[in-house]
Amino acid sequence: MKGKSSVLEADIDDVYQILLRFESGVFGNLGVDVVSRVQYRDLKVLCQDGVALWDWQAKRLSIYRSCDKQWQQLYPTGTSPSPSPEEQMYVDEMRYFIEVARGEQTLMYSLSDDKRMLGLLYAAENSSDRAMHINLG
């Protein structure tokens, strides 16, 4: 599902909720909200053996294992639970672009990768517009 939920003067869909089912049988849910006043990025992976929760702002990965019924908190090496400046990812992105332009780095993904991603987005939008599941397999 997708749609415009704001009064922004832009001709865009600003909210996406995409339900996915992979060939392995695993389900995924992707939410995109470009109008939220609160920045957040998180990921939840659920399975019979436990749960993994990633919280971008807290810089934390929490893992619950069903076998021992305990949570474990993991933080990246050299970081603390307190969040770093949100703008750092944009600085890193600009640095990477300059390094690629100078020939010091190689691209992480190709134009064909971008084309594939846009195809997936188009399929998600088509699914919403037609109110039906789209099988990409």
C-alpha angles and dihedrals in degrees: 000000000000136000150140112276100166138068092234112142092239129106095231140111104247101187129052128179111184124184114200135189116194128209088255089061094251116137125218135188121203120192124189121184117172096178102055113125090211120069114227140155121178142153131205123194116188126189140148091267096054148289134288119199122188118193115189096195095048090043087225140133114200118196126192116192117200092209095064099021093225136122121231121199117211127189127188115262112273095018135102130213091265114095121251122227109299092224094065093088090058092049089050090049092052091047090051091049091053092047091051091047089052092049092245094118135031123231115271090216138014136235088257088056089054091048090052091050092049088050090055091049090049090051090050091050091046090051090053095044093049095038092229141107117265118210112210095182 
